[in-house]
Amino acid sequence: MWTTRGEDRLLIADEFFLIIHNDSRGKAKLHPTAAGLGLAGGLLGELVLHGHVAVSSGLVTVVDRRPPADALAHTVLDQLVGEAQQHPVRTWLSFLAQTATASVGERLVRAGVLRRQESRRLLRTTVSYLPNDLNAVAWPATRLRALLDRPTPPSVPDGLLLGLVVAAGLSREVLWSAGPRAHHRLGVLIPALPPPLRELVAHTEAAVGAAVLRGAG
């Protein structure tokens, strides 16, 4: 397991959510499909980091069925356990992406970081997740940028988060004011991730790329 974060630190998918919704109106910086895939990668990554699942040869395998402490992680693990056969990483990414934005948004509401706002337009009701504190929402990207400028390597969980940011095409959100050292370190960080996490990042990046191509077609 690679769980070296402090107990007060937000989970991977939570920080990814805040990076892509770093806006006072809760507006995403990504296409909804790409955002969902990145968040799905974060949810799977949380289970890998805590030793519940493994990613290898393109497949997700449950290795520890004991329920995680987090309710959303517990739900995702139950979904994985409920399948009689293994499924490819890309299949799980696509499946989890359908509900990941709402699931992670609600987790952040429960944590007091965001508040839920519903708006009705014509016959549709849309849900937005607005920040309770703009500084708290901006902190994950700021924190990652500072990590990349330090001489010590980021922790494995932070390396995964950075990998998912790159996979989603959001490097600029972390690097916009960073120096040359940060740009270089981000380029070598992902290949140095443990193999299961490196593979998860690669599949997430491929899924986001395919979604972007479909949207452009």
C-alpha positions, 0 to 999 in steps of 0.5 A, a space after each residue: 500500500 502507498 498511503 502516506 498522506 495525512 488523515 486530514 488530507 482530501 482523497 485523490 478523487 476529491 482533490 482532482 475534483 477541486 482542480 477541475 472545478 477551481 471556479 467560484 461558480 463550480 464550472 468545470 474546466 473539462 468536458 463532462 466525459 473527460 472530467 468523469 473519466 479522470 474522477 473514475 481514475 481517481 476512485 480506482 486509484 484510491 482503492 489501489 493505494 489502499 491495497 483493495 484492488 490491483 491493476 495489471 495487464 489491462 484488468 482490475 482485480 479485487 485483492 482485499 474485500 474488506 470494506 474501506 472506511 470511506 463510504 464512496 470507496 466502499 460503494 465502488 469496491 462493492 461494485 467491483 466485487 459484485 461482478 463475477 468476472 474481471 473487467 478491463 480497466 477501460 470498462 470500469 473507467 467508463 462505468 464509474 465515469 457516468 456517476 463520478 462527478 455527482 458521487 465525488 461532489 456529494 462526498 465533498 459536500 459531506 466534508 463541508 468543502 462544497 455546497 450543492 445548488 440546484 437550478 431548474 431551466 425549462 424541464 431540466 434540473 442541473 446540479 452545481 457544486 459551489 465552494 464554501 471557501 475559494 482558498 480551499 478549492 484552489 489549494 490542491 493545484 497550489 499544493 501540487 505546484 509547490 511540491 514540484 518545485 521542491 527537491 524531495 520527490 512527491 509521495 506516491 499518492 501525490 504522484 498519482 494525482 499529478 499523473 491523473 492531472 496530466 492524463 486529463 490534459 490539465 497540466 496547465 492548471 498546476 504548471 501555469 506559474 511553475 519554474 523549469 524544475 517543475 516542468 522537468 519533474 512532472 515529465 519524469 514523475 509518471 514513469 516512476 510511479 509503481 506499475 499498477 498506478 502507472 498503468 491506471 494513469 495510462 488507461 485514463 489518459 487513453 480513455 480521455 483521449 478517445 473521448 476527446 476524439 469522439 467529441 471532435 468527430 
